[in-house]
Amino acid sequence: MTSGRRVPSVAWAIVALLAPASAHAFDEATGTEKAQPAVPAVLAYLHGIVGRSVVSGIHNREPNSRPDLQTNQLHDMTGRFPGIWSGDFLFGDANINSRWAMIYECKNQWDRGSIVHLMMHVAPPNQPEDCAWEGGILSHLSDQDWSDLITDGGKLNTAWKARLDDYAVYLAYLKGNGVQVLFRPFHEMNQGRFWWGGRKGNRGTAKLYQLTHDYLTRAKGLTNLIWIWDMQDMSRDFRDYNPGGAYWDIFAFDVYGPGYSQNWYDYVLSIAGDKPMAIGECSKLPTVELLQSQPRWCFFMSWAELTFTDNTRQQIMDLYRSPKVITRERLPNFKDR
């Protein structure tokens, strides 16, 4: 591959064949779904590169007042920007007050040619938004509270939708500016330490994902979101958390243990089916050799500061200088698609 911008032709040729989870909005007046433009260009592109290339990415963790910190650190080291910029709505007063700074950076990164990704380390609905990490993000709802959360009209259900009303303001700003967002709202759904995670079955974590999806797409009309269902390499019970194929466009797999092994890869293949699959988070970066032997990954996203503590400079350089790895400089212009 050359270092110039080039779009694999198959990426656009298959657009009409794809049906993203974000392809419909709900008309509250008529009670019917309204058809939307078929497939976001970013999703079509990720479909099109499968088996040939993989997009690089890095998460920018708190503070939200410095939402490009790790992206710039990676560029300073390698001379290249990662293809994916990632941010987080986060919790706590300082980060909440800087959410617009993070969202403006999201648009800035999109305008500069990045694919953008957002996630939600956010407070449980029975606590204020400025919660703590321990006892807040890492907490547990009682079964009674969980039932109230996923039941339409429940006190916590109403509180959660009010939170979504607030998040939707930021996401609508991005939609109004043409920004397509890789959206991963409940990462590591099998991780029971998070307040949203570790609940199996159709009234568990998957139900919260579904109601969040439906509220943001139907009630709020946020058709610019590309939905990611995400699990971690800690248990092989992924089907117990699957919200259903209509609810996700990409399957992401977080690797913090043995997840790079071939048997884990084969298991993830069985879950993703023919949809794109990605390394949603990692501390240890994949090697070029691993990406060659596991060709279905469409992107990887390393976790912020762990990129630099868990990998040597040479390992990072080798990966980012590989012709197989797409950096921002080699992405197509999604703004015109």
C-alpha positions in Angstrom: 0.0 0.0 0.0 1.1 3.6 -0.6 1.1 6.3 2.1 -1.4 8.5 0.2 -5.1 8.7 0.8 -6.8 5.9 -1.0 -10.3 4.3 -0.5 -10.7 0.6 -1.2 -13.3 0.5 -3.9 -15.1 -2.4 -2.4 -15.8 -0.3 0.7 -18.2 1.9 -1.2 -19.5 -0.8 -3.5 -21.0 -2.7 -0.7 -22.8 0.3 0.9 -26.2 -0.7 -0.4 -25.9 -4.2 0.9 -25.4 -3.3 4.6 -28.1 -2.6 7.1 -26.7 -0.8 10.2 -28.3 -0.8 13.6 -28.6 3.0 13.3 -30.4 2.9 9.9 -33.9 3.9 11.2 -35.4 6.7 13.3 -38.8 6.6 15.0 -41.5 9.1 14.1 -43.3 9.7 17.4 -46.2 11.5 15.6 -47.1 8.5 13.4 -45.7 5.7 15.4 -43.7 4.4 12.5 -40.1 4.2 11.6 -38.6 6.6 9.1 -36.1 5.4 6.7 -32.7 7.1 6.9 -29.7 7.1 4.5 -28.5 3.5 4.2 -25.1 3.2 5.7 -22.7 5.6 7.3 -19.5 5.9 5.3 -17.3 4.9 8.2 -19.2 1.6 8.7 -19.0 0.9 4.9 -15.3 1.6 5.0 -14.6 -0.7 7.9 -16.5 -3.5 6.1 -14.5 -2.9 3.0 -11.0 -3.2 4.6 -11.6 -6.4 6.5 -9.0 -9.0 5.6 -6.5 -6.4 4.2 -6.0 -3.5 6.6 -6.7 -2.5 10.2 -7.3 1.0 11.5 -5.2 2.2 14.4 -6.7 4.0 17.4 -6.0 5.3 20.9 -8.3 6.4 23.7 -7.8 9.8 25.4 -8.7 9.3 29.1 -9.5 12.0 31.6 -9.2 14.9 32.0 -11.8 16.0 29.5 -10.2 19.4 29.5 -7.3 17.8 27.6 -9.2 15.5 25.1 -6.3 15.0 22.7 -3.6 14.2 25.2 -2.7 10.6 24.2 -3.4 11.2 20.5 -0.8 13.9 20.4 1.6 11.9 22.5 1.4 9.1 20.0 2.0 11.5 17.1 5.0 12.9 18.8 6.5 9.4 19.1 5.6 8.0 15.7 5.1 11.0 13.5 1.6 9.7 12.6 -1.8 10.3 14.0 -3.9 7.2 14.9 -6.8 6.6 12.6 -9.3 6.6 15.5 -9.6 9.3 18.2 -11.6 8.3 21.2 -13.2 10.2 24.1 -15.5 9.6 27.0 -18.5 11.4 28.6 -17.1 10.5 32.0 -18.2 11.4 35.6 -17.2 13.8 38.3 -17.6 17.6 38.3 -14.4 18.6 36.4 -14.9 16.1 33.6 -18.7 16.9 33.3 -17.9 20.6 33.1 -15.4 19.9 30.3 -17.8 17.7 28.2 -18.2 20.4 25.6 -14.4 20.6 25.3 -14.3 16.9 24.6 -17.2 17.1 22.1 -15.6 20.1 20.3 -12.4 18.0 20.0 -14.5 15.2 18.6 -15.7 17.4 15.8 -12.1 18.8 15.4 -10.7 15.4 15.0 -13.4 14.5 12.5 -12.7 17.6 10.5 -9.0 16.8 10.4 -9.8 13.3 9.0 -10.0 11.0 12.0 -12.7 8.4 12.7 -14.2 9.3 16.1 -15.3 7.0 18.9 -17.2 7.8 22.1 -17.8 5.7 25.3 -19.6 6.3 28.6 -18.0 5.8 32.0 -21.0 7.5 33.5 -22.8 7.4 36.9 -25.5 4.9 37.7 -29.0 6.4 37.6 -29.4 6.1 41.4 -26.4 8.5 42.0 -25.6 12.0 40.9 -23.4 12.5 37.9 -20.5 13.6 39.9 -20.1 10.2 41.5 -16.8 8.5 42.5 -15.0 5.7 40.7 -15.2 3.3 43.6 -18.8 3.0 44.8 -20.0 4.9 41.7 -18.8 3.5 38.3 -17.8 0.4 40.2 -21.0 -0.3 42.1 -23.9 -2.7 42.0 -27.7 -2.1 41.6 -30.0 -4.3 43.6 -32.2 -6.6 41.6 -35.2 -4.4 42.5 -33.4 -1.3 41.3 -32.3 -3.0 38.1 -35.9 -4.1 37.4 -37.0 -0.5 37.9 -34.3 0.8 35.6 -35.3 -1.4 32.6 -39.0 -1.1 33.1 -40.6 1.8 31.2 -41.9 4.4 33.6 -39.9 3.2 36.5 -38.2 5.9 38.7 -34.7 4.8 37.6 -35.8 4.3 34.0 -37.0 7.9 34.0 -33.8 9.1 35.6 -31.7 7.2 33.0 -33.7 8.7 30.1 -33.2 12.1 31.6 -29.5 11.4 31.5 -29.8 10.3 27.9 -31.6 13.6 27.1 -28.5 15.4 28.3 -26.0 13.1 26.4 -28.2 13.5 23.3 -27.6 17.3 23.2 -23.9 16.6 22.6 -24.5 13.8 20.1 -27.1 16.0 18.2 -24.4 18.7 17.9 -22.2 16.1 16.3 -25.0 14.9 14.0 -25.7 18.5 13.0 -22.1 18.9 12.0 -22.1 15.6 10.0 -20.0 13.7 12.4 -20.4 9.9 12.3 -19.6 8.4 15.7 -18.4 4.9 16.7 -20.6 4.6 19.8 -19.7 2.1 22.5 -22.0 2.9 25.4 -21.6 -0.1 27.7 -18.1 -1.5 27.3 -17.2 -4.9 28.7 -20.8 -5.9 29.4 -19.6 -9.1 31.1 -17.5 -7.2 33.6 -19.6 -7.3 36.8 -17.6 -4.6 38.6 -19.3 -1.9 36.4 -22.8 -1.0 37.6 -24.2 -1.9 34.1 -22.3 -5.1 33.6 -22.4 -8.8 34.5 -26.2 -9.3 34.2 -27.0 -12.1 31.8 -30.2 -12.8 29.8 -32.8 -10.8 28.1 -33.6 -8.6 31.1 -30.0 -8.0 32.0 -27.3 -5.8 30.6 -28.5 -6.4 27.1 -31.9 -4.9 28.0 -30.2 -1.7 29.2 -28.3 -1.5 25.9 -31.5 -2.0 23.9 -33.5 0.6 25.7 -30.6 3.1 25.4 -30.3 2.3 21.7 -34.0 2.7 21.1 -34.3 6.0 23.0 -31.3 7.6 21.3 -32.2 6.5 17.8 -36.0 6.6 18.0 -36.9 9.4 20.4 -33.8 11.5 19.7 -33.2 10.6 16.0 -29.5 10.1 16.4 -28.8 8.3 13.2 -25.1 9.3 13.1 -24.2 6.6 15.7 -22.5 3.4 14.7 -23.4 1.0 17.5 -20.7 -1.2 19.1 -21.4 -4.2 21.3 -18.4 -4.8 23.5 -17.2 -7.7 25.7 -13.9 -8.6 27.5 -11.6 -11.6 27.4 -12.8 -12.9 30.8 -15.7 -15.3 30.1 -17.0 -17.2 27.2 -20.7 -16.4 27.7 -21.0 -13.6 25.2 -24.3 -14.8 23.7 -25.9 -14.2 27.2 -25.2 -10.5 26.6 -26.1 -10.2 23.0 -28.7 -7.4 22.5 -29.6 -8.8 19.1 -28.1 -8.2 15.6 -30.5 -5.3 14.9 -28.9 -3.4 17.8 -25.2 -3.5 16.9 -23.1 -2.7 13.8 -19.6 -3.8 15.1 -18.6 -6.3 17.7 -15.6 -5.2 19.9 -13.5 -7.3 22.1 -11.4 -5.9 24.9 -8.1 -7.6 25.4 -6.5 -7.4 28.9 -5.6 -11.1 29.3 -5.2 -14.0 27.0 -7.5 -12.6 24.3 -4.9 -12.6 21.5 -4.8 -16.4 21.5 -6.1 -18.2 18.4 -8.8 -20.0 20.3 -10.2 -16.6 21.6 -10.0 -15.3 18.1 -12.0 -18.3 16.8 -14.6 -17.7 19.5 -15.0 -14.1 18.6 -15.4 -15.0 15.0 -18.3 -17.2 16.0 -19.9 -14.3 17.8 -19.4 -11.5 15.2 -20.5 -13.6 12.2 -20.2 -11.5 9.1 -20.2 -8.2 10.9 -17.0 -6.2 11.5 -15.1 -7.1 14.6 -12.5 -4.9 16.5 -10.1 -4.9 19.4 -12.1 -2.4 21.4 -9.5 -1.8 24.1 -6.1 -3.2 24.8 -3.1 -2.4 27.0 -0.6 -4.6 25.0 -0.8 -3.7 21.3 -1.2 -6.4 18.8 1.9 -7.2 16.6 1.9 -6.9 12.9 2.4 -10.7 12.8 -0.7 -11.3 14.9 -2.8 -9.0 12.7 -1.6 -11.0 9.7 -2.7 -14.3 11.2 -6.0 -12.8 12.5 -7.1 -10.8 9.5 -10.7 -10.1 10.6 -9.9 -7.3 13.0 -11.0 -4.0 11.4 -9.5 -1.7 14.1 -7.6 -1.7 17.4 -7.8 0.9 20.1 -5.1 1.0 22.8 -6.0 2.4 26.2 -4.5 5.9 26.7 -1.5 5.8 29.0 -1.2 2.0 28.9 -0.1 2.3 25.3 3.1 3.8 26.5 3.6 1.8 29.7 2.8 -1.7 28.4 4.6 -1.4 25.0 8.1 -0.4 24.1 8.8 2.5 21.8 10.1 0.1 19.2 6.9 -2.0 19.4 4.7 1.0 18.9 6.9 2.3 16.0 6.9 -1.1 14.3 3.1 -1.3 14.4 2.4 2.2 13.3 4.9 2.1 10.4 3.4 -1.2 9.1 1.7 -0.9 5.6 -1.1 -3.0 7.1 -2.0 -0.4 9.7 -4.1 2.6 8.7 -3.3 5.9 10.4 -5.2 9.1 9.9 -3.1 10.2 7.0 -4.3 7.2 5.0 -8.0 7.4 5.7 -10.5 8.5 3.1 -12.4 11.8 3.3 -15.6 10.7 5.1 -17.0 14.2 5.2 -18.0 14.0 1.6 -19.7 10.6 1.8 
